[in-house]
Amino acid sequence: MWTSLKELIWEKRNRPFTFIVNVAGLILAFTAVIVMYTHLIGEWNHDADVEHRKDIVRVEMSWGLTGGAYAPWLGDVMPEVEQYCRIFLDNNAAVHVPAQQETEEVFIREKVFLVDSTYASFFSLRMVRGDSTYRPDGVLLSESAAKQLFGESDPIGKTLILRHNIPLTVQALFKDIKNPGIRSPRILGMLETANRLFGSKMTEEWDFANFETYLRLKPGTDRIQFTGKFKQLYAAKLKEIGYKEDQISQSVNQDLIRNYTDIYFDNEVLGFADHGNYNDLRILMMLTILVLGISIINYVNIATAKVAEKSRTIGMKRILGAGRTSLIAFLVFDSVFTCFIAMGAAWALAQGLAFFLQQWIGLGDMSQLTFWSALVLWVAVPLLCGLLSGIFPAFYLTRLNRFDTMNSQRNESLALQRFKSGLMILQFAVSMGLIISTLFIYKQVNYMKHFDTGYDRKNIVVVHGNREQVLYSKYPGFRTALLQNPAVLKVGASKDPIYNIRERGFHLDVSGWDNKGAAYVTWVDVPFLDLMGLKILEGEGFHEADQVIKDIGWSINQKFIINQRMAKEIASLAPGQNYLGGNRIGVVKDFNFRSMHEPVSPMYLGLLGGFNSQIDVYIRIAPENREKALQYIESCYREFYPGTLYQYSFMEDDYARLYGSEDVFALKLLFFSVLSVVIACLGLLAFVVFFIEQKTKSIGLRRVMGATEFQIMGLLNRNFLIRLLAGFVLVCPVAYFVVLRWLSDFAYKTELSWWVFAGAFILMFVIALLCVSMLTWKAATANPVNSLKNG
């Protein structure tokens, strides 16, 4: 073995270019594998920190949520339930730490989870220090949140203010949750705080679904039997509360129990959960395999290109008595040895790039690896790649008899030439396929960001509010003050961002409705429709007189505006039938209020006021007076809402962030595309070197016969460019159907333009031409006498 190792090292010293190209391609491919492997390990082991995750289920009565009273009731009536935990999300809540001697005043916005006292044990929080026992006004902080709020000082026992009027005392700190999961809380308050926020006993309500409810079942509980029993009890409870039979049937005949481990990859599940994307994972896995495949093709191409050189060595060994098995083992060992060297270098490169890759594309977190998963990566990947890339050259080089291998002119058969040509075509095809896919993803993202959504989002400043802050009672005065400045053109308000309405409204029993009978809803003020450029097609919009009625409270006389899609859905209802708890006064032209993944759904607009206190203020400004307008808006805000957190954004930026996941996915694809092109070019360079070496005498003869440098370059380049064209023809239909499948997830999609395919070919053509021409020019301009002598 040591003799073979010394021989391999000596050979690589004599052929440094070949070795460097091979190793460089493998290093880049293995770096991609390491980066993707760590990401996959994290995603597949999501929520790994939750000890009893396999015994946990979530109760889902209304869009993943339940009323607050159900959890303790289920704990009492179902012996299968060992423990329960309710979660209320106060999204984008203002958290304030007053200035103290050792710390400055801090204002942040953060997701605050209000939870039962069982949360820490239920979800296996790793406590750092402090006392996590129940305390109504207590709060638990992650280490990062504690540092952000209190700096380097000890936060235990100190006070933070939630929503400017609810003081909470820091009880304990817990470790930050780094592994992927459905929830990564930084601030945990007690559930009683929800009652303090809303001045009511939310936790005792049956009807208002505001809580995620989790149950930890006894190990071995049969889920089917448990679900059946739960539905019977649930139906009885609904009847006790006063539900009608048809309402009970509709409520019970749906999926009510979901395994905790099924939530993360199910993007259709609502609630407060974060989600992974299974389709993106599959695509990234395929990309990694393709990049690795390109590097293996490189290795095989280069190994078979050296057939003349290698065959003499193999022939000599066979004449000296070496058996075919030992020669195959020697050649495969050469490949495996090279792969292990590349893996070591790739590991160092991945470590060095980890921070950059995490910031850029969200990949490369090496902390996800355990000892055993790292060992699999270190051993299995280079061993498998070494075997795959070494077996064919080994069997091919040892198949001839010992005397034929000494004759270099007989070693490269027509079949081998075709095989190598096929590998190069495949390599070009994969690279162009990735380029085409990347270009289409960027084209789709750009299409979504500039799509005509049906409302005008340009030059609109959004002042973000929440329940304790931009209250409706102060909004009219704030709006009047804003309009005093000529740089402020229009002002309106809504409960939800107009581009991402999430609230579901009343359930309608309409035949053929595909949204389970619930339309989307948001609440706006009178000027909002004019501000956004929303067009009323039938009836009328809201008037100031309607606002007076609304401010009195909820009544049957309240008015609603529905969109065109909803008008079509309710066409089957009898004229004048009350279906919204109020009166329909108009129909607004359809506009996109959700992601471009979804078509326009039924929705209606209600009038702000009364119980609506959570609003965002939308301000259209004159673009030529942007800075003055921003200064004036802030000064007005400080006047009306002193001591609160001022936060604004531009609506165009908010809309663009709606497609942040597509942006990141496009960057990931770009990363793999660049790797594939670089690896392909490295292989192409090495292959051209060997090709030119074999054609040295032929080049010299042509020069002597009067051929010009450009004629020789044309002859040499032609073979490679023909293969590039063949790869393009091969990949076009495949790329077309792959991109078409990806675009099928969008309700609104860009065109499959021919110029994207042409652009990918031209880009690869230019890159390949530059790579080949650098070497063919050198060969074409060499002294023909030397070419004939050395050929």
CORLINHU-V387941 format. One record per backbone hydrogen bond with DSSP energy under -1.0 kcal/mol. CO is the residue of the C=O (numbers start at 0). NH is the residue of the N-H. Records with the same first field share a line. If there is no record, write none. Layout:
# CORLINHU-V387941
CO=NH ; NH
This chain:
# CORLINHU-V387941
0=4
1=5
2=6
3=7
4=8
5=9
6=10
7=11
8=12
9=13
10=14
14=18
15=19
16=20
17=21
18=22
19=23
20=24
21=25
22=26
23=27
24=28
25=29
26=30
27=31
28=32
29=33
30=34
31=35
32=36
33=37
34=38
35=39
36=40
37=41
38=42
39=43
40=44
42=45
44=47
46=49
49=52
51=54
54=216
55=259
56=214
57=257
61=64
64=60 ; 61
65=209 ; 210
68=72
69=73
70=74
71=75
72=76
73=77
77=80
79=217
82=215
84=213
85=115
86=211
87=113
89=111
92=109
93=162
94=107
95=160
96=105
102=99
105=96
107=94
109=92
111=89
112=188
113=87
114=190
115=118
117=121
118=122
119=124
125=174
128=172
134=137
136=168
138=170
139=187
140=173
141=145
142=146
143=147
144=148
145=149
146=150
149=152
154=157
157=169
159=167
160=95
161=164 ; 165
165=161
167=159
168=138
169=156
170=130
171=140
172=127
173=142
179=46
181=273
185=141
186=112
187=139
188=114
189=192
190=193
191=195
192=196
193=197
194=198 ; 199
199=201
200=203
201=204
204=68
207=209
210=65
211=86
212=58
213=84
214=56
215=81 ; 82
217=220
221=225
222=226
223=227
224=228
225=229
226=230
227=231
228=232
229=233
230=234
231=235
232=236
233=237
234=238
235=239
236=240
237=241 ; 242
243=247
244=248
245=249
246=250
247=251
248=252
251=253
255=59
257=57
258=261
259=262
262=265
263=275
265=268
276=280
277=281
278=282
279=283
280=284
281=285
282=286
283=287
284=288
285=289
286=290
287=291
288=292
289=293
290=294
291=295
292=296
293=297
294=298
295=299
296=300
297=301
298=302
299=303
300=304
301=305
303=306
305=309
306=310
307=311
308=312
309=313
310=314
311=315
312=316
313=317
314=318
315=319
316=321
317=320
322=326
323=327
324=328
325=329
326=330
327=331
328=332
329=333
330=334
331=335
332=336
333=337
334=338
335=339
336=340
337=341
338=342
339=343
340=344
341=345
342=346
343=347
344=348
345=349
346=350
347=351
348=352
352=356
353=357
354=358
355=359
356=360 ; 362
363=365
364=367
365=368
369=373
370=374
371=375
372=376
373=377
374=378
375=379
378=382
379=383
380=384
381=385
382=386
383=387
384=388
385=389
386=390
389=393
390=394
391=395
392=396
393=397
395=398
400=404
403=406
406=409
412=416
413=417
414=418
415=419
416=420
417=421
418=422
419=423
420=424
421=425
422=426
423=427
424=428
425=429
426=430
427=431
428=432
429=433
430=434
431=435
432=436
433=437
434=438
435=439
436=440
437=441
438=442
439=443
440=444
441=445
442=446
443=447
444=448
445=449
450=452
452=591
458=620
459=650
460=618
461=648
462=616
465=468
468=470
470=473 ; 474
473=477
474=478
475=479
476=480
477=481
478=482
480=483
481=484
484=487
486=621
489=619
491=617
492=524
493=615
496=499
502=520
505=518
507=509
509=512
514=517
516=507
518=504
519=603
521=605
522=494
523=607
524=527
526=530
527=531
528=533
531=455
534=588
537=586
542=546
543=547
544=548
545=549
546=550
554=557
557=582
559=584
560=604
561=587
562=566
563=567
564=568
565=569
567=570
569=572
573=576
582=559
584=539
585=561
586=536 ; 537
587=563
592=500
594=597
595=746 ; 747
601=519
602=562
603=521
604=560
605=523
608=611
615=493
616=462
617=491
618=460
619=488 ; 489
621=624
624=628
625=629
626=630
627=631
628=632
629=633
630=634
631=635
632=636
633=637
634=638
635=639
636=640
640=643
646=463
648=461
649=653
650=654
651=655
652=656
655=658
656=659
658=662
659=663
660=664
661=665
662=666
663=667
664=668
665=669
666=670
667=671
668=672
669=673
670=674
671=675
672=676
673=677
674=678
675=679
676=680
677=681
678=682
679=683
680=684
681=685
682=686
683=687
684=688
685=689
686=690
687=691
688=692
689=693
690=694
694=698
695=699
696=700
697=701
698=702
699=703
700=704
701=706
702=705
707=711
708=712
709=713
710=714
711=715
712=716
713=717
716=720
717=721
718=722
719=723
720=724
721=725
722=726
723=727
724=728
725=729
726=730
727=731
730=734
731=735
732=736
733=737
734=738
735=739
736=740
737=741
738=742
741=744
742=745
750=752
753=757
754=758
755=759
756=760
757=761
758=762
759=763
760=764
761=765
762=766
763=767
764=768
765=769
766=770
767=771
768=772
769=773
771=775
772=776
774=778
775=779
776=780
782=786
783=787
784=788
785=789
786=790
